[in-house]
Amino acid sequence: MQNFSLVMRLALGLPRSLAILLAIVSATASFAESAAQPSPPPIHGMPRILAISMPADLNFHAGQTVRGSVETSPNVGYVEARIQYRNAPMHQDGVGKFSLSYTIPWWLPPWLRHAYTLQIIARSVDGVEVKEELPIVVH
């Protein structure tokens, strides 16, 4: 913040547009310095995905019900399955145990029947996320 005050005093004698540009550059530099410092580890520890249970064949068909489960470290409070911009929260069955049953819409248009990356995202009670990615195909 001390650098910002110095920059503002120097900028008073400059044309307005140059003074604004100088102030922005100074603020960005000080933000980058503070952002570079490492953050402390989460209070409850890092979340971990221990196991993912899904059908062995990751080729799915429109109208098919897909069931899966995820086992995580005990500090995980939320797990979701995500494909592109759609997500489905998983049901918490117990500490570190989550499950999902999802029926792929039977009316899925042909242009949406292709390969995807399924992301399993686990979020700890501290808000820290970890994810695993699985390639799937929807026919």
C-alpha positions in Angstrom: 0.0 0.0 0.0 3.0 2.3 0.7 4.1 1.9 -3.0 0.6 2.8 -4.1 0.7 6.1 -2.2 4.1 6.9 -3.7 2.9 6.2 -7.2 -0.2 8.4 -6.7 2.0 11.3 -5.5 4.3 10.9 -8.6 1.2 10.6 -10.9 -0.2 13.9 -9.8 2.1 15.7 -12.2 1.4 13.4 -15.2 -1.5 13.6 -17.7 -4.6 11.9 -16.4 -4.6 8.8 -18.7 -1.0 8.1 -17.9 -1.6 8.6 -14.2 -4.5 6.1 -14.3 -2.4 3.6 -16.2 0.5 3.9 -13.7 -2.0 3.4 -10.8 -3.4 0.2 -12.4 0.1 -1.2 -13.1 1.1 -0.5 -9.5 -2.0 -2.1 -8.0 -1.6 -5.1 -10.2 2.0 -5.6 -9.2 1.2 -5.3 -5.4 -1.7 -7.8 -5.9 0.6 -10.3 -7.7 3.1 -10.0 -4.8 0.5 -10.9 -2.2 -1.0 -13.7 -4.4 2.4 -15.4 -4.8 2.6 -16.3 -1.1 1.6 -19.9 -0.3 -1.7 -20.4 1.4 -1.8 -22.4 4.6 -3.0 -26.0 4.4 -6.7 -26.5 5.1 -7.6 -27.0 8.8 -9.3 -30.4 8.2 -6.7 -31.6 5.8 -6.7 -32.1 2.0 -9.7 -34.0 0.6 -9.0 -37.3 -1.2 -10.9 -39.5 -3.6 -10.0 -43.0 -2.5 -12.2 -45.1 -4.9 -14.7 -44.7 -7.7 -17.0 -47.5 -8.5 -18.8 -47.4 -11.9 -19.7 -50.0 -14.5 -16.6 -51.5 -16.1 -17.9 -50.5 -19.6 -17.9 -46.8 -19.8 -20.0 -46.8 -23.0 -23.5 -45.7 -22.1 -26.8 -45.5 -24.1 -29.6 -43.0 -24.0 -32.3 -44.2 -21.6 -29.8 -46.2 -19.5 -29.6 -45.8 -15.8 -26.0 -45.3 -14.6 -25.2 -46.1 -11.0 -21.9 -45.2 -9.3 -20.3 -44.7 -5.9 -17.4 -42.8 -4.6 -15.3 -43.3 -1.4 -13.5 -40.3 0.0 -11.5 -39.2 3.0 -13.7 -38.4 6.0 -13.3 -34.6 5.6 -15.2 -34.5 2.3 -18.7 -33.0 2.7 -19.8 -32.9 -1.0 -19.2 -34.9 -4.2 -20.6 -34.2 -7.6 -20.4 -35.8 -11.1 -19.9 -33.2 -13.8 -20.0 -33.4 -17.6 -19.2 -30.1 -19.3 -21.5 -27.6 -17.7 -24.0 -30.1 -16.1 -23.5 -31.5 -12.7 -25.3 -33.9 -10.5 -24.7 -33.9 -6.7 -24.1 -37.3 -5.2 -26.0 -38.5 -2.2 -24.0 -38.8 1.0 -24.6 -42.4 2.3 -22.2 -42.0 5.3 -18.9 -40.5 6.2 -16.8 -40.5 3.1 -19.4 -42.6 1.1 -21.4 -41.1 -1.8 -23.6 -42.6 -4.5 -25.5 -41.6 -7.6 -28.1 -43.1 -9.8 -28.7 -41.1 -13.0 -30.9 -42.0 -16.0 -29.5 -40.6 -19.3 -32.5 -39.0 -21.2 -33.9 -41.3 -23.9 -34.6 -38.4 -26.1 -30.9 -37.3 -26.2 -30.4 -35.8 -29.7 -27.8 -37.4 -32.0 -25.4 -34.4 -31.8 -25.1 -35.0 -28.0 -24.2 -38.6 -28.4 -20.4 -38.7 -28.3 -17.3 -38.9 -26.0 -17.2 -36.9 -22.8 -15.0 -36.4 -19.8 -16.8 -37.3 -16.6 -15.4 -35.4 -13.7 -15.8 -36.6 -10.1 -15.3 -33.6 -7.9 -15.0 -33.9 -4.1 -15.1 -30.8 -1.9 -13.9 -30.8 1.7 -15.6 -29.0 4.5 -13.0 -26.3 4.1 -14.0 -25.7 0.4 -10.9 -27.4 -1.1 -11.6 -29.4 -4.2 -10.0 -32.4 -5.8 -11.2 -34.2 -9.0 -10.7 -37.3 -11.0 -11.5 -37.6 -14.7 -13.0 -40.6 -16.6 -13.5 -40.8 -20.3 -17.0 -42.0 -21.2 -19.0 -42.4 -24.4 -22.8 -41.8 -24.8 -24.4 -43.6 -27.7 
